[in-house]
């Protein structure tokens, strides 16, 4: 049962097992989930959800990686879910915010400029999660900047 829970969490309910671009599919699913739930979740509850995903991600990614013997298995997408959620937290679920957050998160997650790349150097599940959290922070600031200065 524990192994099943680890697999379920780490792979984002199986999204990580999709044959092509599992990280992008997990990010897309997160955007859709955010769009559907954000009208009912105050920013405080969105933040609590993020913290829960983050710590569940550290735990499940660590154990999933140990089970597979791969340092950062490609099917682990809970990190993308956490990072994408962070990119969206606190924003209204408008088309522009959803698309911008998705775009910027995927760019920062794939490109991994410094200091985002340094997050991967952390050990085990923390290293799997932190680079995506940093990408989510960068995406969040990019969306906030565009909202503040360009979408006046």
Z-matrix of the N, CA and C atoms (Angstrom, degrees):
N
C 1 1.447
C 2 1.530 1 110.88
N 3 1.345 2 116.93 1 -42.03
C 4 1.467 3 120.32 2 179.92
C 5 1.527 4 110.75 3 -61.60
N 6 1.329 5 117.10 4 -42.47
C 7 1.469 6 120.20 5 179.66
C 8 1.521 7 111.10 6 -63.50
N 9 1.318 8 116.65 7 -36.56
C 10 1.460 9 120.50 8 177.47
C 11 1.523 10 111.93 9 -65.54
N 12 1.328 11 116.85 10 -40.73
C 13 1.462 12 121.23 11 178.13
C 14 1.527 13 110.06 12 -65.77
N 15 1.328 14 116.51 13 -42.78
C 16 1.470 15 120.68 14 177.77
C 17 1.523 16 109.59 15 -58.53
N 18 1.318 17 117.90 16 -48.55
C 19 1.457 18 122.77 17 -179.39
C 20 1.531 19 110.89 18 -62.54
N 21 1.329 20 116.72 19 -44.34
C 22 1.458 21 121.44 20 -179.51
C 23 1.526 22 111.29 21 -60.17
N 24 1.324 23 117.09 22 -47.52
C 25 1.459 24 120.92 23 -179.67
C 26 1.526 25 111.72 24 -68.69
N 27 1.320 26 116.35 25 -51.39
C 28 1.469 27 120.85 26 -174.29
C 29 1.525 28 111.91 27 -60.52
N 30 1.319 29 116.82 28 -38.42
C 31 1.470 30 120.18 29 -176.80
C 32 1.528 31 112.52 30 -93.05
N 33 1.314 32 117.20 31 11.13
C 34 1.466 33 119.47 32 178.28
C 35 1.506 34 112.85 33 60.67
N 36 1.330 35 116.17 34 44.89
C 37 1.465 36 120.39 35 -179.77
C 38 1.517 37 113.01 36 71.97
N 39 1.327 38 116.27 37 20.02
C 40 1.459 39 120.92 38 178.70
C 41 1.525 40 114.08 39 103.74
N 42 1.333 41 117.78 40 -8.25
C 43 1.464 42 120.11 41 178.88
C 44 1.536 43 111.45 42 -58.84
N 45 1.309 44 116.29 43 -32.50
C 46 1.454 45 120.60 44 -179.32
C 47 1.516 46 113.67 45 -68.47
N 48 1.303 47 116.81 46 -12.73
C 49 1.463 48 120.86 47 179.52
C 50 1.537 49 112.58 48 -93.74
N 51 1.332 50 116.61 49 1.32
C 52 1.460 51 119.08 50 175.54
C 53 1.527 52 108.47 51 -64.45
N 54 1.336 53 117.42 52 143.19
C 55 1.464 54 120.29 53 -171.09
C 56 1.521 55 115.20 54 -70.13
N 57 1.313 56 118.17 55 -23.18
C 58 1.454 57 120.01 56 -175.57
C 59 1.527 58 110.64 57 -132.93
N 60 1.338 59 117.22 58 128.15
C 61 1.469 60 124.54 59 175.36
C 62 1.534 61 113.39 60 52.64
N 63 1.329 62 118.41 61 54.25
C 64 1.466 63 119.27 62 -178.29
C 65 1.525 64 113.36 63 -61.20
N 66 1.328 65 117.59 64 -33.99
C 67 1.465 66 119.90 65 178.23
C 68 1.516 67 112.34 66 -64.72
N 69 1.311 68 116.27 67 -39.54
C 70 1.468 69 120.07 68 178.20
C 71 1.520 70 111.10 69 -68.70
N 72 1.336 71 117.07 70 -39.60
C 73 1.466 72 119.82 71 177.10
C 74 1.526 73 111.20 72 -64.78
N 75 1.326 74 117.19 73 -39.35
C 76 1.468 75 120.29 74 177.78
C 77 1.526 76 110.38 75 -65.38
N 78 1.330 77 117.02 76 -40.93
C 79 1.463 78 120.37 77 176.90
C 80 1.525 79 110.77 78 -63.10
N 81 1.323 80 116.77 79 -43.84
C 82 1.466 81 121.16 80 179.53
C 83 1.530 82 110.61 81 -61.85
N 84 1.319 83 116.68 82 -45.18
C 85 1.472 84 120.23 83 178.85
C 86 1.526 85 110.65 84 -61.59
N 87 1.317 86 116.85 85 -36.87
C 88 1.463 87 120.94 86 178.36
C 89 1.520 88 110.76 87 -65.65
N 90 1.326 89 117.15 88 -41.43
C 91 1.469 90 121.13 89 177.45
C 92 1.528 91 110.01 90 -61.48
N 93 1.315 92 117.00 91 -44.14
C 94 1.469 93 120.67 92 179.15
C 95 1.530 94 110.32 93 -63.39
N 96 1.333 95 116.79 94 -45.36
C 97 1.467 96 120.68 95 178.87
C 98 1.525 97 110.56 96 -61.25
N 99 1.325 98 116.93 97 -42.44
C 100 1.466 99 120.83 98 178.37
C 101 1.530 100 110.01 99 -61.73
N 102 1.323 101 116.56 100 -45.64
C 103 1.463 102 120.49 101 -179.21
C 104 1.528 103 111.63 102 -59.67
N 105 1.325 104 116.28 103 -38.36
C 106 1.461 105 120.73 104 -178.47
C 107 1.525 106 113.21 105 -76.24
N 108 1.342 107 116.91 106 -30.52
C 109 1.468 108 119.71 107 -173.75
C 110 1.520 109 115.06 108 -103.64
N 111 1.317 110 118.25 109 -22.50
C 112 1.473 111 119.83 110 -173.17
C 113 1.528 112 114.49 111 -59.75
N 114 1.338 113 119.51 112 -32.32
C 115 1.466 114 116.65 113 177.31
C 116 1.533 115 113.12 114 -63.24
N 117 1.318 116 116.42 115 -18.95
C 118 1.462 117 121.04 116 -176.76
C 119 1.528 118 113.14 117 -106.74
N 120 1.343 119 117.03 118 -6.01
C 121 1.460 120 120.92 119 -177.82
C 122 1.514 121 110.56 120 -115.20
N 123 1.307 122 116.35 121 115.80
C 124 1.457 123 121.22 122 173.89
C 125 1.530 124 108.10 123 -62.58
N 126 1.310 125 116.88 124 156.15
C 127 1.465 126 120.72 125 -178.49
C 128 1.535 127 111.72 126 -56.07
N 129 1.316 128 117.62 127 -30.68
C 130 1.469 129 120.18 128 177.92
C 131 1.530 130 110.42 129 -65.02
N 132 1.334 131 117.60 130 -42.15
C 133 1.463 132 120.30 131 178.09
C 134 1.527 133 111.19 132 -70.55
N 135 1.334 134 117.16 133 -35.08
C 136 1.460 135 120.00 134 174.14
C 137 1.526 136 110.32 135 -60.07
N 138 1.318 137 116.24 136 -40.06
C 139 1.471 138 121.63 137 179.79
C 140 1.523 139 111.76 138 -68.93
N 141 1.320 140 117.04 139 -40.80
C 142 1.466 141 120.78 140 176.75
C 143 1.523 142 109.82 141 -61.51
N 144 1.330 143 116.22 142 -43.76
C 145 1.456 144 121.17 143 178.01
C 146 1.529 145 110.34 144 -58.69
N 147 1.326 146 116.70 145 -41.66
C 148 1.468 147 121.15 146 178.08
C 149 1.526 148 111.31 147 -61.26
N 150 1.315 149 117.27 148 -45.26
C 151 1.464 150 121.03 149 -179.92
C 152 1.526 151 110.75 150 -62.04
N 153 1.325 152 116.44 151 -42.18
C 154 1.467 153 120.68 152 178.40
C 155 1.531 154 110.33 153 -62.53
N 156 1.331 155 116.94 154 -46.12
C 157 1.466 156 120.46 155 178.75
C 158 1.524 157 110.16 156 -60.93
N 159 1.335 158 116.86 157 -42.53
C 160 1.462 159 121.27 158 -177.82
C 161 1.539 160 110.95 159 -60.18
N 162 1.306 161 116.94 160 -51.15
C 163 1.472 162 118.99 161 -177.76
C 164 1.528 163 112.26 162 -71.87
N 165 1.327 164 117.55 163 -35.59
C 166 1.475 165 120.18 164 173.81
C 167 1.524 166 109.36 165 -64.18
N 168 1.317 167 116.49 166 -35.28
C 169 1.457 168 120.90 167 178.66
C 170 1.516 169 112.84 168 -67.50
N 171 1.315 170 116.90 169 -43.79
C 172 1.472 171 120.03 170 177.66
C 173 1.522 172 109.46 171 -57.76
N 174 1.322 173 116.07 172 -48.50
C 175 1.462 174 121.36 173 -177.35
C 176 1.522 175 111.61 174 -64.97
N 177 1.339 176 116.77 175 -51.47
C 178 1.463 177 119.48 176 -174.77
C 179 1.529 178 111.81 177 -71.01
N 180 1.323 179 118.29 178 -38.42
C 181 1.463 180 120.69 179 179.51
C 182 1.526 181 110.69 180 -65.61
N 183 1.308 182 116.71 181 -40.58
C 184 1.473 183 120.74 182 178.13
C 185 1.526 184 110.52 183 -59.57
N 186 1.315 185 116.00 184 -49.67
C 187 1.466 186 119.86 185 -176.84
C 188 1.531 187 112.12 186 -71.90
N 189 1.322 188 117.09 187 -36.39
C 190 1.466 189 119.75 188 178.34
C 191 1.529 190 110.07 189 -65.67
N 192 1.322 191 116.62 190 -43.15
C 193 1.467 192 120.76 191 178.22
C 194 1.523 193 110.30 192 -62.02
N 195 1.318 194 117.13 193 -40.43
C 196 1.466 195 120.40 194 178.47
C 197 1.523 196 111.00 195 -65.03
N 198 1.336 197 117.10 196 -39.36
C 199 1.466 198 120.94 197 179.06
C 200 1.523 199 111.97 198 -64.55
N 201 1.340 200 116.23 199 -38.48
C 202 1.462 201 119.95 200 -176.32
C 203 1.522 202 112.99 201 -88.08
N 204 1.324 203 116.64 202 -19.82
C 205 1.456 204 120.59 203 -176.05
C 206 1.525 205 113.07 204 75.89
N 207 1.327 206 117.04 205 13.53
C 208 1.464 207 122.70 206 178.61
C 209 1.524 208 107.60 207 -109.74
N 210 1.329 209 116.37 208 132.12
C 211 1.463 210 120.91 209 -175.08
C 212 1.534 211 113.09 210 -59.88
N 213 1.324 212 117.81 211 -44.01
C 214 1.470 213 122.69 212 178.59
C 215 1.527 214 107.84 213 -139.65
N 216 1.335 215 117.30 214 81.61
C 217 1.463 216 120.68 215 -176.04
C 218 1.527 217 111.77 216 -60.13
N 219 1.330 218 117.40 217 136.80
C 220 1.469 219 119.61 218 -177.78
C 221 1.524 220 113.45 219 -64.59
N 222 1.326 221 117.29 220 -23.73
C 223 1.462 222 119.07 221 -179.65
C 224 1.531 223 113.08 222 -79.13
N 225 1.323 224 117.83 223 -8.33
C 226 1.462 225 120.92 224 174.53
C 227 1.523 226 107.22 225 -78.09
N 228 1.329 227 115.95 226 113.48
C 229 1.466 228 121.15 227 -177.40
C 230 1.523 229 112.64 228 -124.03
N 231 1.333 230 118.00 229 4.80
C 232 1.464 231 118.77 230 177.65
C 233 1.523 232 110.01 231 -63.36
N 234 1.334 233 116.71 232 -25.52
C 235 1.459 234 120.26 233 176.14
C 236 1.526 235 110.88 234 -67.31
N 237 1.328 236 118.03 235 -40.46
C 238 1.457 237 120.86 236 175.46
C 239 1.530 238 111.27 237 -65.64
N 240 1.307 239 116.66 238 -37.93
C 241 1.464 240 120.42 239 178.62
C 242 1.526 241 109.96 240 -62.31
N 243 1.329 242 116.86 241 -46.53
C 244 1.470 243 120.78 242 179.80
C 245 1.523 244 111.20 243 -64.60
N 246 1.322 245 117.20 244 -46.34
C 247 1.461 246 120.26 245 -179.15
C 248 1.509 247 112.94 246 -64.25
N 249 1.332 248 116.29 247 -42.23
C 250 1.467 249 120.03 248 179.07
C 251 1.517 250 110.36 249 -65.99
N 252 1.324 251 117.04 250 -40.86
C 253 1.461 252 120.36 251 178.82
C 254 1.526 253 109.85 252 -61.38
N 255 1.334 254 116.53 253 -43.58
C 256 1.463 255 120.91 254 178.84
C 257 1.530 256 111.07 255 -60.98
N 258 1.316 257 117.22 256 -38.17
C 259 1.468 258 120.86 257 178.26
C 260 1.526 259 111.28 258 -61.52
N 261 1.322 260 117.42 259 -25.15
C 262 1.466 261 122.28 260 -175.54
C 263 1.526 262 114.91 261 -100.68
N 264 1.325 263 118.08 262 -21.56
C 265 1.464 264 121.78 263 -172.93
C 266 1.529 265 111.13 264 -53.21
N 267 1.318 266 114.64 265 128.94
C 268 1.457 267 121.15 266 175.46
C 269 1.518 268 115.00 267 89.50
N 270 1.323 269 117.45 268 -12.38
C 271 1.457 270 119.89 269 179.50
C 272 1.527 271 110.49 270 -89.90
N 273 1.305 272 114.96 271 149.85
C 274 1.453 273 120.57 272 171.30
C 275 1.529 274 107.48 273 -70.01
N 276 1.317 275 116.62 274 144.18
C 277 1.466 276 121.04 275 -176.36
C 278 1.523 277 111.40 276 -82.49
N 279 1.340 278 116.43 277 61.86
C 280 1.462 279 120.96 278 174.68
C 281 1.528 280 107.99 279 -86.89
N 282 1.341 281 115.01 280 160.91
C 283 1.470 282 118.72 281 178.68
C 284 1.521 283 110.85 282 -57.42
N 285 1.329 284 116.66 283 -42.79
C 286 1.466 285 118.74 284 -177.70
C 287 1.523 286 111.19 285 -64.78
N 288 1.317 287 118.22 286 -43.69
C 289 1.471 288 120.09 287 179.04
C 290 1.523 289 111.76 288 -64.34
N 291 1.319 290 116.65 289 -42.70
C 292 1.462 291 120.37 290 -179.15
C 293 1.522 292 111.42 291 -63.74
N 294 1.331 293 116.36 292 -46.23
C 295 1.466 294 120.52 293 -179.25
C 296 1.524 295 111.88 294 -68.16
N 297 1.330 296 117.15 295 -42.97
C 298 1.462 297 120.49 296 179.33
C 299 1.521 298 111.40 297 -63.75
N 300 1.331 299 116.78 298 -44.58
C 301 1.465 300 120.14 299 -179.57
C 302 1.518 301 110.57 300 -63.39
N 303 1.319 302 117.00 301 -42.04
C 304 1.466 303 120.03 302 177.78
C 305 1.527 304 110.45 303 -62.76
N 306 1.328 305 116.48 304 -49.69
C 307 1.458 306 121.01 305 -178.46
C 308 1.527 307 111.49 306 -58.97
N 309 1.329 308 116.77 307 -53.22
C 310 1.466 309 119.08 308 -176.15
C 311 1.523 310 112.24 309 -66.39
N 312 1.325 311 117.14 310 -38.13
C 313 1.467 312 117.76 311 178.55
C 314 1.523 313 110.62 312 -63.04
N 315 1.324 314 117.57 313 -46.77
C 316 1.468 315 119.37 314 -179.49
C 317 1.529 316 111.01 315 -62.44
N 318 1.336 317 117.67 316 -40.51
C 319 1.470 318 120.55 317 178.69
C 320 1.525 319 110.18 318 -60.98
N 321 1.333 320 117.34 319 -50.74
C 322 1.459 321 120.07 320 -177.93
C 323 1.526 322 112.11 321 -67.77
N 324 1.326 323 116.90 322 -34.29
C 325 1.465 324 120.39 323 179.94
C 326 1.528 325 111.43 324 -69.67
N 327 1.306 326 117.25 325 -38.84
C 328 1.466 327 120.90 326 -178.80
C 329 1.527 328 111.20 327 -80.54
N 330 1.316 329 117.20 328 -44.87
C 331 1.464 330 122.73 329 -177.13
C 332 1.526 331 111.26 330 -71.03
N 333 1.321 332 117.69 331 -40.51
C 334 1.457 333 125.72 332 180.00
C 335 1.534 334 113.70 333 50.48
N 336 1.342 335 116.89 334 61.04
C 337 1.466 336 118.01 335 174.93
C 338 1.527 337 110.21 336 -68.37
N 339 1.325 338 116.16 337 161.63
C 340 1.464 339 119.11 338 174.12
C 341 1.514 340 107.72 339 -64.02
N 342 1.277 341 121.61 340 141.08
C 343 1.458 342 129.51 341 4.99
C 344 1.531 343 113.70 342 -91.20
N 345 1.333 344 117.55 343 4.53
C 346 1.466 345 120.17 344 -177.31
C 347 1.521 346 110.65 345 -57.87
N 348 1.319 347 117.27 346 -43.61
C 349 1.463 348 121.89 347 -178.88
C 350 1.536 349 112.05 348 -59.01
N 351 1.317 350 116.81 349 -31.30
C 352 1.462 351 120.45 350 -179.25
C 353 1.526 352 112.43 351 -64.80
N 354 1.333 353 116.68 352 -26.02
C 355 1.460 354 120.32 353 178.31
C 356 1.510 355 112.92 354 -59.93
N 357 1.339 356 116.85 355 -30.22
C 358 1.465 357 121.02 356 179.62
C 359 1.520 358 112.43 357 -67.79
N 360 1.308 359 116.96 358 -19.05
C 361 1.471 360 121.31 359 -176.89
C 362 1.524 361 112.52 360 -77.10
N 363 1.321 362 116.85 361 -14.23
C 364 1.467 363 120.01 362 179.00
C 365 1.527 364 109.18 363 -69.49
N 366 1.324 365 117.65 364 156.08
C 367 1.464 366 120.06 365 -174.72
C 368 1.526 367 114.22 366 -75.29
N 369 1.317 368 114.01 367 146.80
C 370 1.471 369 125.00 368 167.47
C 371 1.524 370 113.66 369 51.96
N 372 1.322 371 116.63 370 -133.48
C 373 1.461 372 121.68 371 -175.78
C 374 1.512 373 113.13 372 -63.72
N 375 1.319 374 117.03 373 -31.14
C 376 1.459 375 120.41 374 178.76
C 377 1.527 376 110.23 375 -63.25
N 378 1.327 377 117.06 376 -42.51
C 379 1.458 378 121.18 377 178.39
C 380 1.514 379 112.74 378 -65.68
N 381 1.321 380 116.62 379 -35.14
C 382 1.467 381 120.52 380 177.78
C 383 1.529 382 109.74 381 -65.94
N 384 1.326 383 116.75 382 -38.42
C 385 1.459 384 121.16 383 -174.54
C 386 1.532 385 114.46 384 -84.04
N 387 1.319 386 118.07 385 -39.58
C 388 1.464 387 120.47 386 -166.92
C 389 1.519 388 113.62 387 -67.39
N 390 1.328 389 118.51 388 -37.39
C 391 1.468 390 117.54 389 179.29
C 392 1.530 391 110.87 390 -61.57
N 393 1.316 392 117.54 391 -35.65
C 394 1.466 393 120.17 392 178.71
C 395 1.525 394 111.74 393 -74.72
N 396 1.313 395 117.07 394 -32.05
C 397 1.466 396 120.40 395 174.46
C 398 1.525 397 109.32 396 -64.61
N 399 1.328 398 116.67 397 -43.65
C 400 1.468 399 120.16 398 177.78
C 401 1.528 400 111.30 399 -64.44
N 402 1.337 401 117.28 400 -38.56
C 403 1.470 402 120.70 401 175.76
C 404 1.528 403 109.94 402 -64.06
N 405 1.331 404 116.99 403 -38.14
C 406 1.461 405 121.04 404 177.29
C 407 1.520 406 112.33 405 -65.13
N 408 1.331 407 116.79 406 -38.61
C 409 1.466 408 120.86 407 177.05
C 410 1.524 409 109.77 408 -64.25
N 411 1.327 410 116.83 409 -46.30
C 412 1.464 411 120.75 410 179.46
C 413 1.530 412 110.64 411 -60.95
N 414 1.330 413 116.97 412 -43.32
C 415 1.463 414 120.70 413 179.31
C 416 1.523 415 110.91 414 -64.77
N 417 1.326 416 116.33 415 -40.77
C 418 1.468 417 120.95 416 178.79
C 419 1.531 418 110.22 417 -59.03
N 420 1.334 419 116.41 418 -46.92
C 421 1.465 420 119.74 419 179.46
C 422 1.526 421 111.72 420 -65.25
N 423 1.336 422 117.63 421 -36.44
C 424 1.469 423 120.54 422 178.03
C 425 1.521 424 110.48 423 -63.29
N 426 1.329 425 117.20 424 -44.21
C 427 1.474 426 120.79 425 178.74
C 428 1.534 427 110.22 426 -65.52
N 429 1.319 428 116.76 427 -42.33
C 430 1.468 429 120.17 428 178.97
C 431 1.529 430 110.74 429 -62.40
N 432 1.325 431 117.20 430 -41.34
C 433 1.462 432 121.63 431 178.68
C 434 1.530 433 110.67 432 -61.93
N 435 1.312 434 116.13 433 -46.77
C 436 1.477 435 120.14 434 -179.78
C 437 1.521 436 110.54 435 -64.05
N 438 1.322 437 116.71 436 -41.99
C 439 1.463 438 119.55 437 178.04
C 440 1.527 439 111.83 438 -62.75
N 441 1.300 440 115.87 439 -39.65
C 442 1.476 441 120.86 440 -175.64
C 443 1.520 442 112.82 441 -75.52
N 444 1.330 443 116.48 442 -42.39
C 445 1.453 444 119.08 443 -169.69
C 446 1.527 445 115.37 444 -110.42
N 447 1.317 446 117.89 445 -21.07
C 448 1.465 447 119.67 446 -175.19
C 449 1.522 448 114.26 447 -113.63
N 450 1.309 449 117.13 448 -28.72
C 451 1.479 450 120.24 449 -179.97
C 452 1.526 451 110.52 450 -105.81
N 453 1.310 452 116.13 451 46.95
C 454 1.455 453 122.26 452 -174.84
C 455 1.514 454 111.21 453 -67.17
